[in-house]
Amino acid sequence: MATTKRTTKPKPSPADEPVPCTPCGGTGNVSTTVRVGRKRRPVGQQDGLCLNCFGSGTDPDA
């Protein structure tokens, strides 16, 4: 019987993994406080697209 050659895939190093974006924490969304009224009182928060990574969640500078 002939011997078979077995190869294994190399394990990905930590440098190969994408680095999460700092402002959004890797989610792609950031929250902004919504203010209303004459005295500009805060009433809640609204989700929006992260302008650092444009919603991808990965750090563009890494």
PDB file of N, CA, C and O in Angstrom:
ATOM      1  N   MET A   1       0.850  -1.166   0.000  1.00  0.00           N
ATOM      2  CA  MET A   1       0.000   0.000   0.000  1.00  0.00           C
ATOM      3  C   MET A   1       0.905   1.241   0.000  1.00  0.00           C
ATOM      4  O   MET A   1       1.889   1.311   0.736  1.00  0.00           O
ATOM      5  N   ALA A   2       0.546   2.207  -0.839  1.00  0.00           N
ATOM      6  CA  ALA A   2       1.345   3.416  -0.958  1.00  0.00           C
ATOM      7  C   ALA A   2       1.020   4.381   0.182  1.00  0.00           C
ATOM      8  O   ALA A   2      -0.109   4.451   0.666  1.00  0.00           O
ATOM      9  N   THR A   3       2.030   5.106   0.582  1.00  0.00           N
ATOM     10  CA  THR A   3       1.798   6.082   1.647  1.00  0.00           C
ATOM     11  C   THR A   3       1.208   7.351   1.049  1.00  0.00           C
ATOM     12  O   THR A   3       1.546   7.744  -0.067  1.00  0.00           O
ATOM     13  N   THR A   4       0.344   7.970   1.791  1.00  0.00           N
ATOM     14  CA  THR A   4      -0.260   9.224   1.322  1.00  0.00           C
ATOM     15  C   THR A   4       0.367  10.387   2.068  1.00  0.00           C
ATOM     16  O   THR A   4       0.661  10.307   3.261  1.00  0.00           O
ATOM     17  N   LYS A   5       0.558  11.447   1.346  1.00  0.00           N
ATOM     18  CA  LYS A   5       1.150  12.648   1.929  1.00  0.00           C
ATOM     19  C   LYS A   5       0.021  13.528   2.466  1.00  0.00           C
ATOM     20  O   LYS A   5      -0.890  13.904   1.729  1.00  0.00           O
ATOM     21  N   ARG A   6       0.091  13.841   3.720  1.00  0.00           N
ATOM     22  CA  ARG A   6      -0.928  14.676   4.345  1.00  0.00           C
ATOM     23  C   ARG A   6      -0.331  16.047   4.643  1.00  0.00           C
ATOM     24  O   ARG A   6       0.724  16.171   5.265  1.00  0.00           O
ATOM     25  N   THR A   7      -1.032  17.055   4.183  1.00  0.00           N
ATOM     26  CA  THR A   7      -0.598  18.422   4.484  1.00  0.00           C
ATOM     27  C   THR A   7      -1.672  19.092   5.318  1.00  0.00           C
ATOM     28  O   THR A   7      -2.862  18.817   5.165  1.00  0.00           O
ATOM     29  N   THR A   8      -1.242  19.959   6.185  1.00  0.00           N
ATOM     30  CA  THR A   8      -2.182  20.689   7.014  1.00  0.00           C
ATOM     31  C   THR A   8      -2.137  22.158   6.628  1.00  0.00           C
ATOM     32  O   THR A   8      -1.104  22.670   6.197  1.00  0.00           O
ATOM     33  N   LYS A   9      -3.252  22.815   6.785  1.00  0.00           N
ATOM     34  CA  LYS A   9      -3.308  24.238   6.499  1.00  0.00           C
ATOM     35  C   LYS A   9      -2.606  24.996   7.619  1.00  0.00           C
ATOM     36  O   LYS A   9      -2.728  24.619   8.784  1.00  0.00           O
ATOM     37  N   PRO A  10      -1.885  26.040   7.292  1.00  0.00           N
ATOM     38  CA  PRO A  10      -1.257  26.824   8.363  1.00  0.00           C
ATOM     39  C   PRO A  10      -2.317  27.583   9.154  1.00  0.00           C
ATOM     40  O   PRO A  10      -3.279  28.100   8.585  1.00  0.00           O
ATOM     41  N   LYS A  11      -2.136  27.643  10.446  1.00  0.00           N
ATOM     42  CA  LYS A  11      -3.077  28.348  11.297  1.00  0.00           C
ATOM     43  C   LYS A  11      -2.908  29.847  11.077  1.00  0.00           C
ATOM     44  O   LYS A  11      -1.781  30.331  10.972  1.00  0.00           O
ATOM     45  N   PRO A  12      -4.015  30.589  11.005  1.00  0.00           N
ATOM     46  CA  PRO A  12      -3.893  32.041  10.797  1.00  0.00           C
ATOM     47  C   PRO A  12      -3.259  32.701  12.013  1.00  0.00           C
ATOM     48  O   PRO A  12      -3.608  32.402  13.155  1.00  0.00           O
ATOM     49  N   SER A  13      -2.341  33.585  11.752  1.00  0.00           N
ATOM     50  CA  SER A  13      -1.699  34.309  12.844  1.00  0.00           C
ATOM     51  C   SER A  13      -2.610  35.448  13.292  1.00  0.00           C
ATOM     52  O   SER A  13      -3.498  35.853  12.542  1.00  0.00           O
ATOM     53  N   PRO A  14      -2.409  35.968  14.489  1.00  0.00           N
ATOM     54  CA  PRO A  14      -3.265  37.060  14.968  1.00  0.00           C
ATOM     55  C   PRO A  14      -3.190  38.312  14.091  1.00  0.00           C
ATOM     56  O   PRO A  14      -4.126  39.112  14.083  1.00  0.00           O
ATOM     57  N   ALA A  15      -2.100  38.494  13.358  1.00  0.00           N
ATOM     58  CA  ALA A  15      -1.971  39.668  12.496  1.00  0.00           C
ATOM     59  C   ALA A  15      -2.891  39.569  11.282  1.00  0.00           C
ATOM     60  O   ALA A  15      -3.206  40.591  10.672  1.00  0.00           O
ATOM     61  N   ASP A  16      -3.333  38.358  10.914  1.00  0.00           N
ATOM     62  CA  ASP A  16      -4.210  38.178   9.764  1.00  0.00           C
ATOM     63  C   ASP A  16      -5.657  38.549  10.074  1.00  0.00           C
ATOM     64  O   ASP A  16      -6.437  38.798   9.154  1.00  0.00           O
ATOM     65  N   GLU A  17      -6.022  38.590  11.335  1.00  0.00           N
ATOM     66  CA  GLU A  17      -7.398  38.906  11.702  1.00  0.00           C
ATOM     67  C   GLU A  17      -7.617  40.413  11.606  1.00  0.00           C
ATOM     68  O   GLU A  17      -6.718  41.183  11.946  1.00  0.00           O
ATOM     69  N   PRO A  18      -8.789  40.849  11.152  1.00  0.00           N
ATOM     70  CA  PRO A  18      -9.036  42.292  11.055  1.00  0.00           C
ATOM     71  C   PRO A  18      -9.134  42.936  12.434  1.00  0.00           C
ATOM     72  O   PRO A  18      -9.666  42.350  13.378  1.00  0.00           O
ATOM     73  N   VAL A  19      -8.616  44.137  12.525  1.00  0.00           N
ATOM     74  CA  VAL A  19      -8.636  44.889  13.779  1.00  0.00           C
ATOM     75  C   VAL A  19      -9.944  45.669  13.848  1.00  0.00           C
ATOM     76  O   VAL A  19     -10.283  46.368  12.893  1.00  0.00           O
ATOM     77  N   PRO A  20     -10.698  45.569  14.963  1.00  0.00           N
ATOM     78  CA  PRO A  20     -11.959  46.307  15.039  1.00  0.00           C
ATOM     79  C   PRO A  20     -11.724  47.815  15.117  1.00  0.00           C
ATOM     80  O   PRO A  20     -10.719  48.285  15.650  1.00  0.00           O
ATOM     81  N   CYS A  21     -12.664  48.538  14.578  1.00  0.00           N
ATOM     82  CA  CYS A  21     -12.624  49.998  14.572  1.00  0.00           C
ATOM     83  C   CYS A  21     -12.787  50.520  16.004  1.00  0.00           C
ATOM     84  O   CYS A  21     -13.592  49.989  16.769  1.00  0.00           O
ATOM     85  N   THR A  22     -12.026  51.555  16.365  1.00  0.00           N
ATOM     86  CA  THR A  22     -12.052  52.067  17.732  1.00  0.00           C
ATOM     87  C   THR A  22     -13.334  52.834  18.070  1.00  0.00           C
ATOM     88  O   THR A  22     -13.924  52.548  19.112  1.00  0.00           O
ATOM     89  N   PRO A  23     -13.805  53.793  17.257  1.00  0.00           N
ATOM     90  CA  PRO A  23     -15.005  54.554  17.656  1.00  0.00           C
ATOM     91  C   PRO A  23     -16.267  53.702  17.778  1.00  0.00           C
ATOM     92  O   PRO A  23     -17.077  53.927  18.677  1.00  0.00           O
ATOM     93  N   CYS A  24     -16.442  52.734  16.890  1.00  0.00           N
ATOM     94  CA  CYS A  24     -17.688  51.955  16.919  1.00  0.00           C
ATOM     95  C   CYS A  24     -17.508  50.596  17.589  1.00  0.00           C
ATOM     96  O   CYS A  24     -18.497  49.906  17.833  1.00  0.00           O
ATOM     97  N   GLY A  25     -16.289  50.198  17.892  1.00  0.00           N
ATOM     98  CA  GLY A  25     -16.060  48.911  18.542  1.00  0.00           C
ATOM     99  C   GLY A  25     -16.261  47.725  17.619  1.00  0.00           C
ATOM    100  O   GLY A  25     -16.438  46.603  18.094  1.00  0.00           O
ATOM    101  N   GLY A  26     -16.239  47.941  16.319  1.00  0.00           N
ATOM    102  CA  GLY A  26     -16.400  46.855  15.367  1.00  0.00           C
ATOM    103  C   GLY A  26     -17.823  46.601  14.931  1.00  0.00           C
ATOM    104  O   GLY A  26     -18.070  45.671  14.163  1.00  0.00           O
ATOM    105  N   THR A  27     -18.773  47.402  15.397  1.00  0.00           N
ATOM    106  CA  THR A  27     -20.170  47.176  15.029  1.00  0.00           C
ATOM    107  C   THR A  27     -20.565  47.911  13.753  1.00  0.00           C
ATOM    108  O   THR A  27     -21.474  47.480  13.043  1.00  0.00           O
ATOM    109  N   GLY A  28     -19.886  49.017  13.461  1.00  0.00           N
ATOM    110  CA  GLY A  28     -20.232  49.815  12.289  1.00  0.00           C
ATOM    111  C   GLY A  28     -21.253  50.897  12.576  1.00  0.00           C
ATOM    112  O   GLY A  28     -21.544  51.719  11.706  1.00  0.00           O
ATOM    113  N   ASN A  29     -21.806  50.912  13.794  1.00  0.00           N
ATOM    114  CA  ASN A  29     -22.797  51.922  14.194  1.00  0.00           C
ATOM    115  C   ASN A  29     -22.287  52.704  15.388  1.00  0.00           C
ATOM    116  O   ASN A  29     -21.650  52.142  16.280  1.00  0.00           O
ATOM    117  N   VAL A  30     -22.561  53.983  15.406  1.00  0.00           N
ATOM    118  CA  VAL A  30     -22.263  54.827  16.567  1.00  0.00           C
ATOM    119  C   VAL A  30     -23.553  55.512  16.988  1.00  0.00           C
ATOM    120  O   VAL A  30     -24.431  55.762  16.162  1.00  0.00           O
ATOM    121  N   SER A  31     -23.664  55.813  18.272  1.00  0.00           N
ATOM    122  CA  SER A  31     -24.879  56.470  18.748  1.00  0.00           C
ATOM    123  C   SER A  31     -24.606  57.950  18.967  1.00  0.00           C
ATOM    124  O   SER A  31     -23.526  58.344  19.407  1.00  0.00           O
ATOM    125  N   THR A  32     -25.608  58.759  18.650  1.00  0.00           N
ATOM    126  CA  THR A  32     -25.537  60.204  18.797  1.00  0.00           C
ATOM    127  C   THR A  32     -26.705  60.660  19.653  1.00  0.00           C
ATOM    128  O   THR A  32     -27.830  60.194  19.472  1.00  0.00           O
ATOM    129  N   THR A  33     -26.448  61.559  20.572  1.00  0.00           N
ATOM    130  CA  THR A  33     -27.500  62.084  21.441  1.00  0.00           C
ATOM    131  C   THR A  33     -28.414  63.009  20.647  1.00  0.00           C
ATOM    132  O   THR A  33     -27.945  63.890  19.927  1.00  0.00           O
ATOM    133  N   VAL A  34     -29.713  62.804  20.782  1.00  0.00           N
ATOM    134  CA  VAL A  34     -30.711  63.643  20.115  1.00  0.00           C
ATOM    135  C   VAL A  34     -31.177  64.690  21.102  1.00  0.00           C
ATOM    136  O   VAL A  34     -31.587  64.358  22.215  1.00  0.00           O
ATOM    137  N   ARG A  35     -31.119  65.968  20.703  1.00  0.00           N
ATOM    138  CA  ARG A  35     -31.517  67.077  21.567  1.00  0.00           C
ATOM    139  C   ARG A  35     -32.710  67.797  20.951  1.00  0.00           C
ATOM    140  O   ARG A  35     -32.758  68.015  19.740  1.00  0.00           O
ATOM    141  N   VAL A  36     -33.673  68.164  21.797  1.00  0.00           N
ATOM    142  CA  VAL A  36     -34.869  68.873  21.328  1.00  0.00           C
ATOM    143  C   VAL A  36     -35.168  70.049  22.240  1.00  0.00           C
ATOM    144  O   VAL A  36     -34.671  70.125  23.364  1.00  0.00           O
ATOM    145  N   GLY A  37     -35.975  70.951  21.748  1.00  0.00           N
ATOM    146  CA  GLY A  37     -36.451  72.060  22.553  1.00  0.00           C
ATOM    147  C   GLY A  37     -35.556  73.283  22.501  1.00  0.00           C
ATOM    148  O   GLY A  37     -34.461  73.271  21.939  1.00  0.00           O
ATOM    149  N   ARG A  38     -36.069  74.332  23.111  1.00  0.00           N
ATOM    150  CA  ARG A  38     -35.349  75.597  23.098  1.00  0.00           C
ATOM    151  C   ARG A  38     -34.077  75.534  23.950  1.00  0.00           C
ATOM    152  O   ARG A  38     -33.079  76.182  23.636  1.00  0.00           O
ATOM    153  N   LYS A  39     -34.124  74.757  25.015  1.00  0.00           N
ATOM    154  CA  LYS A  39     -32.953  74.625  25.891  1.00  0.00           C
ATOM    155  C   LYS A  39     -32.060  73.449  25.482  1.00  0.00           C
ATOM    156  O   LYS A  39     -31.066  73.160  26.147  1.00  0.00           O
ATOM    157  N   ARG A  40     -32.418  72.778  24.392  1.00  0.00           N
ATOM    158  CA  ARG A  40     -31.636  71.675  23.827  1.00  0.00           C
ATOM    159  C   ARG A  40     -31.407  70.557  24.837  1.00  0.00           C
ATOM    160  O   ARG A  40     -30.271  70.157  25.092  1.00  0.00           O
ATOM    161  N   ARG A  41     -32.492  70.064  25.403  1.00  0.00           N
ATOM    162  CA  ARG A  41     -32.384  68.980  26.374  1.00  0.00           C
ATOM    163  C   ARG A  41     -32.267  67.641  25.653  1.00  0.00           C
ATOM    164  O   ARG A  41     -32.929  67.438  24.635  1.00  0.00           O
ATOM    165  N   PRO A  42     -31.442  66.723  26.156  1.00  0.00           N
ATOM    166  CA  PRO A  42     -31.293  65.411  25.520  1.00  0.00           C
ATOM    167  C   PRO A  42     -32.516  64.532  25.783  1.00  0.00           C
ATOM    168  O   PRO A  42     -33.001  64.468  26.913  1.00  0.00           O
ATOM    169  N   VAL A  43     -33.014  63.861  24.753  1.00  0.00           N
ATOM    170  CA  VAL A  43     -34.190  63.000  24.905  1.00  0.00           C
ATOM    171  C   VAL A  43     -33.893  61.542  24.594  1.00  0.00           C
ATOM    172  O   VAL A  43     -34.684  60.670  24.954  1.00  0.00           O
ATOM    173  N   GLY A  44     -32.793  61.256  23.944  1.00  0.00           N
ATOM    174  CA  GLY A  44     -32.481  59.872  23.613  1.00  0.00           C
ATOM    175  C   GLY A  44     -31.260  59.791  22.728  1.00  0.00           C
ATOM    176  O   GLY A  44     -30.516  60.759  22.568  1.00  0.00           O
ATOM    177  N   GLN A  45     -31.070  58.621  22.159  1.00  0.00           N
ATOM    178  CA  GLN A  45     -29.936  58.419  21.270  1.00  0.00           C
ATOM    179  C   GLN A  45     -30.398  57.817  19.958  1.00  0.00           C
ATOM    180  O   GLN A  45     -31.384  57.083  19.901  1.00  0.00           O
ATOM    181  N   GLN A  46     -29.666  58.143  18.906  1.00  0.00           N
ATOM    182  CA  GLN A  46     -29.982  57.672  17.571  1.00  0.00           C
ATOM    183  C   GLN A  46     -28.742  56.991  16.999  1.00  0.00           C
ATOM    184  O   GLN A  46     -27.634  57.512  17.129  1.00  0.00           O
ATOM    185  N   ASP A  47     -28.920  55.824  16.363  1.00  0.00           N
ATOM    186  CA  ASP A  47     -27.803  55.116  15.736  1.00  0.00           C
ATOM    187  C   ASP A  47     -27.509  55.694  14.367  1.00  0.00           C
ATOM    188  O   ASP A  47     -28.411  56.110  13.640  1.00  0.00           O
ATOM    189  N   GLY A  48     -26.231  55.711  14.029  1.00  0.00           N
ATOM    190  CA  GLY A  48     -25.823  56.201  12.722  1.00  0.00           C
ATOM    191  C   GLY A  48     -24.607  55.437  12.242  1.00  0.00           C
ATOM    192  O   GLY A  48     -24.005  54.676  12.999  1.00  0.00           O
ATOM    193  N   LEU A  49     -24.251  55.634  11.005  1.00  0.00           N
ATOM    194  CA  LEU A  49     -23.119  54.967  10.375  1.00  0.00           C
ATOM    195  C   LEU A  49     -21.812  55.537  10.901  1.00  0.00           C
ATOM    196  O   LEU A  49     -21.671  56.753  11.029  1.00  0.00           O
ATOM    197  N   CYS A  50     -20.858  54.669  11.204  1.00  0.00           N
ATOM    198  CA  CYS A  50     -19.547  55.108  11.676  1.00  0.00           C
ATOM    199  C   CYS A  50     -18.791  55.735  10.510  1.00  0.00           C
ATOM    200  O   CYS A  50     -18.618  55.102   9.469  1.00  0.00           O
ATOM    201  N   LEU A  51     -18.343  56.973  10.679  1.00  0.00           N
ATOM    202  CA  LEU A  51     -17.651  57.668   9.600  1.00  0.00           C
ATOM    203  C   LEU A  51     -16.170  57.328   9.540  1.00  0.00           C
ATOM    204  O   LEU A  51     -15.492  57.703   8.583  1.00  0.00           O
ATOM    205  N   ASN A  52     -15.660  56.632  10.531  1.00  0.00           N
ATOM    206  CA  ASN A  52     -14.258  56.217  10.501  1.00  0.00           C
ATOM    207  C   ASN A  52     -14.070  55.001   9.601  1.00  0.00           C
ATOM    208  O   ASN A  52     -13.134  54.962   8.803  1.00  0.00           O
ATOM    209  N   CYS A  53     -14.948  54.009   9.721  1.00  0.00           N
ATOM    210  CA  CYS A  53     -14.806  52.778   8.936  1.00  0.00           C
ATOM    211  C   CYS A  53     -15.913  52.631   7.892  1.00  0.00           C
ATOM    212  O   CYS A  53     -15.927  51.648   7.151  1.00  0.00           O
ATOM    213  N   PHE A  54     -16.840  53.590   7.819  1.00  0.00           N
ATOM    214  CA  PHE A  54     -17.975  53.569   6.890  1.00  0.00           C
ATOM    215  C   PHE A  54     -18.821  52.317   7.009  1.00  0.00           C
ATOM    216  O   PHE A  54     -19.312  51.790   6.011  1.00  0.00           O
ATOM    217  N   GLY A  55     -18.990  51.837   8.249  1.00  0.00           N
ATOM    218  CA  GLY A  55     -19.890  50.723   8.525  1.00  0.00           C
ATOM    219  C   GLY A  55     -19.298  49.343   8.366  1.00  0.00           C
ATOM    220  O   GLY A  55     -20.005  48.358   8.578  1.00  0.00           O
ATOM    221  N   SER A  56     -18.014  49.222   7.996  1.00  0.00           N
ATOM    222  CA  SER A  56     -17.425  47.899   7.810  1.00  0.00           C
ATOM    223  C   SER A  56     -17.023  47.269   9.134  1.00  0.00           C
ATOM    224  O   SER A  56     -17.003  46.043   9.246  1.00  0.00           O
ATOM    225  N   GLY A  57     -16.701  48.082  10.146  1.00  0.00           N
ATOM    226  CA  GLY A  57     -16.334  47.556  11.445  1.00  0.00           C
ATOM    227  C   GLY A  57     -14.851  47.271  11.603  1.00  0.00           C
ATOM    228  O   GLY A  57     -14.412  46.939  12.705  1.00  0.00           O
ATOM    229  N   THR A  58     -14.069  47.388  10.547  1.00  0.00           N
ATOM    230  CA  THR A  58     -12.634  47.144  10.621  1.00  0.00           C
ATOM    231  C   THR A  58     -11.884  48.467  10.593  1.00  0.00           C
ATOM    232  O   THR A  58     -12.341  49.439   9.991  1.00  0.00           O
ATOM    233  N   ASP A  59     -10.735  48.494  11.246  1.00  0.00           N
ATOM    234  CA  ASP A  59      -9.944  49.712  11.324  1.00  0.00           C
ATOM    235  C   ASP A  59      -9.260  49.976   9.979  1.00  0.00           C
ATOM    236  O   ASP A  59      -8.497  49.130   9.514  1.00  0.00           O
ATOM    237  N   PRO A  60      -9.512  51.120   9.346  1.00  0.00           N
ATOM    238  CA  PRO A  60      -8.922  51.395   8.037  1.00  0.00           C
ATOM    239  C   PRO A  60      -7.429  51.700   8.112  1.00  0.00           C
ATOM    240  O   PRO A  60      -6.735  51.607   7.099  1.00  0.00           O
ATOM    241  N   ASP A  61      -6.917  52.062   9.297  1.00  0.00           N
ATOM    242  CA  ASP A  61      -5.509  52.412   9.426  1.00  0.00           C
ATOM    243  C   ASP A  61      -4.628  51.205   9.743  1.00  0.00           C
ATOM    244  O   ASP A  61      -3.403  51.322   9.748  1.00  0.00           O
ATOM    245  N   ALA A  62      -5.231  50.055  10.006  1.00  0.00           N
ATOM    246  CA  ALA A  62      -4.444  48.868  10.370  1.00  0.00           C
ATOM    247  C   ALA A  62      -3.949  48.131   9.154  1.00  0.00           C
ATOM    248  O   ALA A  62      -3.272  47.111   9.284  1.00  0.00           O
TER     249      ALA A  62
END
